[in-house]
Amino acid sequence: SKMSCSEYRDFIVQSVKPDYDYIDFVKFSNDVIGSTKKEKTAEWYQQSLNCYLWFVDKKKIDARDITRHKIIDWIEQLKRKGQKGDPLAPGTISNYVRGLRALFNECKKKYNKPDLDIIRIPNDPFTIDEIPKYKKKRKNISVEMIKSIRDYNSKYGRVNMARDVFMMMFYLMGINIGDLYRLQKPEEGRVNYERSKTDTDDNVDMFMLSIKVEPELQILLNRYSRKGFLSDLKRYTTVNNFNKAVNTGLKDICNELKIPKITTNWARHSWASIARNKAKVPKADVDFCLGHVNNDYKMADIYIDIDYGICDDANRKVLNLLLDK
C-alpha cells in the first residue's frame, strides 16, 4: 500500500528472480571495495572481509548468515589465533570487526527499504558488547629520536629515502603522505596545498595551508627534484606504494636505532606534541598549523584574514629544537 505502481512492479519482478532469497555479501562487498576511492579504506575493507571469510572457511556467504553468534565466535577465535597463527591484539580485532560492520551496514542500506516495509536483511549482528575497545595510540616520539632519525645514514638508498621523506613531513608541520606525494612546486619560498584528509567526493572541508620553506626542508626538496619537483619520489606510481616503501624503510631505521617502530603518520603526531609541550605553542595555533577545520569558529573564519605567519613562527620554534647546540 505504500508503493507506487512502478515501485510495486519492480518489487514483483525482482522478487520472482531465482536468486532473490540469496544476498551475496561477498560480491556486494567486493563491489563496494572496487568503488572506494580512498586506497587505505578499500584495503581496510578487504582485510576485514578476508579475515571473516578465513574464519567461516567460505568464499560465498548470504548476508543473513552473518549472525551475532558468528561474530562473537569470530572475535574469540582471533583472540586465540588469527590468519598467521598468532593471537591478534584487541585494536587489530576491533579494526577488522568495524570494517566488516561498515560493509554490512552498506549492504543493509541497499537491500532494506523500511519506508516500504521491505526488510530483506533483518539481522543486526554487531550489537554486542564483545567487540574489543579500540584505544587510539599516541604516535609521537621525542626530539632526540627525531634527531637520531635525521642523522641516520644507511648504505641502502631506499632506507635513506624513507628517512628524508619522514623529515620532509616533519619540516612541513606533519603533512600527510598523500599531500606530500601530490605537492606542487613552491612559489615565492612557500609550499601551498589544500589539506585533504580523504579522497572522497564529499570531502568539502579542505583547508588551504601555506608553509615557509625552511633551509632544512629546501635541502631535501632539492635532493629529490633532479628531473622536476620531487620527481625522484614519483617513481612510485601510487600513494599507497609510496607509503609502503617509506614505512618499510622506517622499520629498518627503527630496528637499527632500537627505537619504537614508527610509520609516516608519526611525523604529524610528533610535530604537534613537540610544538605544544617543548616549543610551548598554544593549542589553538597547533590546531591551525595542522590544518584542522574548527566548527566553533567557522563564522569568525569568514571575517578574519588568514595569517600564515603564525604557522611560520610555530614551525621555526619546533625546528630550532632540532638544531645542535
Contacts in CASP RR format, 6 or more apart in sequence:
PFRMAT RR
TARGET T0000
AUTHOR 0000-0000-0000
METHOD contacts of the structure
MODEL  1
SKMSCSEYRDFIVQSVKPDYDYIDFVKFSNDVIGSTKKEKTAEWYQQSLN
CYLWFVDKKKIDARDITRHKIIDWIEQLKRKGQKGDPLAPGTISNYVRGL
RALFNECKKKYNKPDLDIIRIPNDPFTIDEIPKYKKKRKNISVEMIKSIR
DYNSKYGRVNMARDVFMMMFYLMGINIGDLYRLQKPEEGRVNYERSKTDT
DDNVDMFMLSIKVEPELQILLNRYSRKGFLSDLKRYTTVNNFNKAVNTGL
KDICNELKIPKITTNWARHSWASIARNKAKVPKADVDFCLGHVNNDYKMA
DIYIDIDYGICDDANRKVLNLLLDK
2 115 0 8 1.000
2 116 0 8 1.000
2 117 0 8 1.000
3 11 0 8 1.000
3 116 0 8 1.000
7 116 0 8 1.000
11 116 0 8 1.000
11 118 0 8 1.000
14 20 0 8 1.000
22 62 0 8 1.000
23 62 0 8 1.000
23 63 0 8 1.000
23 64 0 8 1.000
23 107 0 8 1.000
23 111 0 8 1.000
23 120 0 8 1.000
23 121 0 8 1.000
24 60 0 8 1.000
24 61 0 8 1.000
24 62 0 8 1.000
24 63 0 8 1.000
25 61 0 8 1.000
25 62 0 8 1.000
25 63 0 8 1.000
25 65 0 8 1.000
25 66 0 8 1.000
25 103 0 8 1.000
25 104 0 8 1.000
25 107 0 8 1.000
26 49 0 8 1.000
26 53 0 8 1.000
26 59 0 8 1.000
26 60 0 8 1.000
26 61 0 8 1.000
27 60 0 8 1.000
28 63 0 8 1.000
28 103 0 8 1.000
28 106 0 8 1.000
28 107 0 8 1.000
28 110 0 8 1.000
29 45 0 8 1.000
29 49 0 8 1.000
29 103 0 8 1.000
29 107 0 8 1.000
30 49 0 8 1.000
32 45 0 8 1.000
32 103 0 8 1.000
32 106 0 8 1.000
33 42 0 8 1.000
33 45 0 8 1.000
33 46 0 8 1.000
33 49 0 8 1.000
34 42 0 8 1.000
36 42 0 8 1.000
36 45 0 8 1.000
37 199 0 8 1.000
37 200 0 8 1.000
37 201 0 8 1.000
38 198 0 8 1.000
38 199 0 8 1.000
38 200 0 8 1.000
39 199 0 8 1.000
39 238 0 8 1.000
39 239 0 8 1.000
39 240 0 8 1.000
40 240 0 8 1.000
41 198 0 8 1.000
43 240 0 8 1.000
44 95 0 8 1.000
44 99 0 8 1.000
45 99 0 8 1.000
45 102 0 8 1.000
45 103 0 8 1.000
47 96 0 8 1.000
48 95 0 8 1.000
48 96 0 8 1.000
48 97 0 8 1.000
48 98 0 8 1.000
48 99 0 8 1.000
48 100 0 8 1.000
48 102 0 8 1.000
48 103 0 8 1.000
49 100 0 8 1.000
49 103 0 8 1.000
50 83 0 8 1.000
51 78 0 8 1.000
51 82 0 8 1.000
51 83 0 8 1.000
51 96 0 8 1.000
51 100 0 8 1.000
52 66 0 8 1.000
52 74 0 8 1.000
52 96 0 8 1.000
52 100 0 8 1.000
53 59 0 8 1.000
53 61 0 8 1.000
54 82 0 8 1.000
54 83 0 8 1.000
55 73 0 8 1.000
55 74 0 8 1.000
55 77 0 8 1.000
55 78 0 8 1.000
56 70 0 8 1.000
56 74 0 8 1.000
63 104 0 8 1.000
63 107 0 8 1.000
63 108 0 8 1.000
63 111 0 8 1.000
63 121 0 8 1.000
64 120 0 8 1.000
64 121 0 8 1.000
64 122 0 8 1.000
64 123 0 8 1.000
66 100 0 8 1.000
66 104 0 8 1.000
66 123 0 8 1.000
66 125 0 8 1.000
67 123 0 8 1.000
67 125 0 8 1.000
68 123 0 8 1.000
68 124 0 8 1.000
68 125 0 8 1.000
68 126 0 8 1.000
68 127 0 8 1.000
68 128 0 8 1.000
70 125 0 8 1.000
71 97 0 8 1.000
71 100 0 8 1.000
71 125 0 8 1.000
71 126 0 8 1.000
71 128 0 8 1.000
71 130 0 8 1.000
72 128 0 8 1.000
72 130 0 8 1.000
74 97 0 8 1.000
75 93 0 8 1.000
75 97 0 8 1.000
75 130 0 8 1.000
75 131 0 8 1.000
75 132 0 8 1.000
76 130 0 8 1.000
78 87 0 8 1.000
78 88 0 8 1.000
78 92 0 8 1.000
78 93 0 8 1.000
78 96 0 8 1.000
79 87 0 8 1.000
79 88 0 8 1.000
79 93 0 8 1.000
80 87 0 8 1.000
81 87 0 8 1.000
82 88 0 8 1.000
88 96 0 8 1.000
90 132 0 8 1.000
90 133 0 8 1.000
90 134 0 8 1.000
90 135 0 8 1.000
91 132 0 8 1.000
91 134 0 8 1.000
91 135 0 8 1.000
93 131 0 8 1.000
93 132 0 8 1.000
94 131 0 8 1.000
94 132 0 8 1.000
94 133 0 8 1.000
94 134 0 8 1.000
95 134 0 8 1.000
97 126 0 8 1.000
97 131 0 8 1.000
97 132 0 8 1.000
98 131 0 8 1.000
98 134 0 8 1.000
101 126 0 8 1.000
104 125 0 8 1.000
104 126 0 8 1.000
107 121 0 8 1.000
108 121 0 8 1.000
111 120 0 8 1.000
111 121 0 8 1.000
112 118 0 8 1.000
112 119 0 8 1.000
112 120 0 8 1.000
112 121 0 8 1.000
113 119 0 8 1.000
138 269 0 8 1.000
138 273 0 8 1.000
139 262 0 8 1.000
139 263 0 8 1.000
139 265 0 8 1.000
139 266 0 8 1.000
139 268 0 8 1.000
139 269 0 8 1.000
139 270 0 8 1.000
140 266 0 8 1.000
140 269 0 8 1.000
140 270 0 8 1.000
140 272 0 8 1.000
140 273 0 8 1.000
140 274 0 8 1.000
141 259 0 8 1.000
141 260 0 8 1.000
141 262 0 8 1.000
141 266 0 8 1.000
141 270 0 8 1.000
142 274 0 8 1.000
143 274 0 8 1.000
143 278 0 8 1.000
143 321 0 8 1.000
143 322 0 8 1.000
145 257 0 8 1.000
145 259 0 8 1.000
145 260 0 8 1.000
146 170 0 8 1.000
146 270 0 8 1.000
146 274 0 8 1.000
146 322 0 8 1.000
147 322 0 8 1.000
148 257 0 8 1.000
148 259 0 8 1.000
149 163 0 8 1.000
149 166 0 8 1.000
149 167 0 8 1.000
149 253 0 8 1.000
149 257 0 8 1.000
149 259 0 8 1.000
150 163 0 8 1.000
150 167 0 8 1.000
150 322 0 8 1.000
152 163 0 8 1.000
152 253 0 8 1.000
152 256 0 8 1.000
152 257 0 8 1.000
153 160 0 8 1.000
154 160 0 8 1.000
154 163 0 8 1.000
154 252 0 8 1.000
154 253 0 8 1.000
154 256 0 8 1.000
156 252 0 8 1.000
158 245 0 8 1.000
158 248 0 8 1.000
158 249 0 8 1.000
159 249 0 8 1.000
159 252 0 8 1.000
159 253 0 8 1.000
161 224 0 8 1.000
161 232 0 8 1.000
161 233 0 8 1.000
161 245 0 8 1.000
161 246 0 8 1.000
161 249 0 8 1.000
162 245 0 8 1.000
162 246 0 8 1.000
162 247 0 8 1.000
162 248 0 8 1.000
162 249 0 8 1.000
162 250 0 8 1.000
162 252 0 8 1.000
162 253 0 8 1.000
163 249 0 8 1.000
163 250 0 8 1.000
163 253 0 8 1.000
164 220 0 8 1.000
164 223 0 8 1.000
164 224 0 8 1.000
165 177 0 8 1.000
165 180 0 8 1.000
165 233 0 8 1.000
165 246 0 8 1.000
165 264 0 8 1.000
166 246 0 8 1.000
166 250 0 8 1.000
166 262 0 8 1.000
166 264 0 8 1.000
166 266 0 8 1.000
166 267 0 8 1.000
167 216 0 8 1.000
167 220 0 8 1.000
167 267 0 8 1.000
168 175 0 8 1.000
168 180 0 8 1.000
168 217 0 8 1.000
168 220 0 8 1.000
168 221 0 8 1.000
169 175 0 8 1.000
169 176 0 8 1.000
169 177 0 8 1.000
169 180 0 8 1.000
169 264 0 8 1.000
169 267 0 8 1.000
169 268 0 8 1.000
170 267 0 8 1.000
170 270 0 8 1.000
170 271 0 8 1.000
171 214 0 8 1.000
171 216 0 8 1.000
171 217 0 8 1.000
171 220 0 8 1.000
171 315 0 8 1.000
171 319 0 8 1.000
172 180 0 8 1.000
172 191 0 8 1.000
172 211 0 8 1.000
172 217 0 8 1.000
173 209 0 8 1.000
173 211 0 8 1.000
173 271 0 8 1.000
173 289 0 8 1.000
173 290 0 8 1.000
173 311 0 8 1.000
173 314 0 8 1.000
173 315 0 8 1.000
173 318 0 8 1.000
174 267 0 8 1.000
174 268 0 8 1.000
174 271 0 8 1.000
174 272 0 8 1.000
174 290 0 8 1.000
175 183 0 8 1.000
175 193 0 8 1.000
175 195 0 8 1.000
175 211 0 8 1.000
175 267 0 8 1.000
175 268 0 8 1.000
176 195 0 8 1.000
176 197 0 8 1.000
176 264 0 8 1.000
176 265 0 8 1.000
176 268 0 8 1.000
177 239 0 8 1.000
177 242 0 8 1.000
177 243 0 8 1.000
177 246 0 8 1.000
177 264 0 8 1.000
177 265 0 8 1.000
178 196 0 8 1.000
178 239 0 8 1.000
178 242 0 8 1.000
178 243 0 8 1.000
179 193 0 8 1.000
179 195 0 8 1.000
179 196 0 8 1.000
180 230 0 8 1.000
181 233 0 8 1.000
181 234 0 8 1.000
181 236 0 8 1.000
181 239 0 8 1.000
181 242 0 8 1.000
182 193 0 8 1.000
182 239 0 8 1.000
183 191 0 8 1.000
183 193 0 8 1.000
183 229 0 8 1.000
183 230 0 8 1.000
184 192 0 8 1.000
184 193 0 8 1.000
184 229 0 8 1.000
185 228 0 8 1.000
185 229 0 8 1.000
186 192 0 8 1.000
186 213 0 8 1.000
186 221 0 8 1.000
189 212 0 8 1.000
189 213 0 8 1.000
190 210 0 8 1.000
190 211 0 8 1.000
190 212 0 8 1.000
190 213 0 8 1.000
190 308 0 8 1.000
191 210 0 8 1.000
191 211 0 8 1.000
191 213 0 8 1.000
192 208 0 8 1.000
192 209 0 8 1.000
192 210 0 8 1.000
192 211 0 8 1.000
193 208 0 8 1.000
193 209 0 8 1.000
194 206 0 8 1.000
194 207 0 8 1.000
194 208 0 8 1.000
194 209 0 8 1.000
195 206 0 8 1.000
195 207 0 8 1.000
195 208 0 8 1.000
195 209 0 8 1.000
195 291 0 8 1.000
196 203 0 8 1.000
196 206 0 8 1.000
197 203 0 8 1.000
197 205 0 8 1.000
205 293 0 8 1.000
207 291 0 8 1.000
207 292 0 8 1.000
207 293 0 8 1.000
208 306 0 8 1.000
209 291 0 8 1.000
209 308 0 8 1.000
209 311 0 8 1.000
210 308 0 8 1.000
210 311 0 8 1.000
211 308 0 8 1.000
211 311 0 8 1.000
211 312 0 8 1.000
211 315 0 8 1.000
212 308 0 8 1.000
212 309 0 8 1.000
212 311 0 8 1.000
212 312 0 8 1.000
212 315 0 8 1.000
212 316 0 8 1.000
213 221 0 8 1.000
214 315 0 8 1.000
214 316 0 8 1.000
214 319 0 8 1.000
216 319 0 8 1.000
216 322 0 8 1.000
221 229 0 8 1.000
221 230 0 8 1.000
223 232 0 8 1.000
224 230 0 8 1.000
224 231 0 8 1.000
224 232 0 8 1.000
224 233 0 8 1.000
225 231 0 8 1.000
225 232 0 8 1.000
226 232 0 8 1.000
233 242 0 8 1.000
236 242 0 8 1.000
236 245 0 8 1.000
243 264 0 8 1.000
246 264 0 8 1.000
247 263 0 8 1.000
247 264 0 8 1.000
250 261 0 8 1.000
250 262 0 8 1.000
250 263 0 8 1.000
250 264 0 8 1.000
251 261 0 8 1.000
254 260 0 8 1.000
254 261 0 8 1.000
254 262 0 8 1.000
268 290 0 8 1.000
271 318 0 8 1.000
272 286 0 8 1.000
272 289 0 8 1.000
272 290 0 8 1.000
274 318 0 8 1.000
274 321 0 8 1.000
275 281 0 8 1.000
275 286 0 8 1.000
275 289 0 8 1.000
275 314 0 8 1.000
275 317 0 8 1.000
275 318 0 8 1.000
276 283 0 8 1.000
276 286 0 8 1.000
278 318 0 8 1.000
278 321 0 8 1.000
279 314 0 8 1.000
279 317 0 8 1.000
279 318 0 8 1.000
279 320 0 8 1.000
279 321 0 8 1.000
280 317 0 8 1.000
281 289 0 8 1.000
281 314 0 8 1.000
281 317 0 8 1.000
281 318 0 8 1.000
285 310 0 8 1.000
285 314 0 8 1.000
286 314 0 8 1.000
287 294 0 8 1.000
288 310 0 8 1.000
288 311 0 8 1.000
289 310 0 8 1.000
289 311 0 8 1.000
289 314 0 8 1.000
289 315 0 8 1.000
294 301 0 8 1.000
END
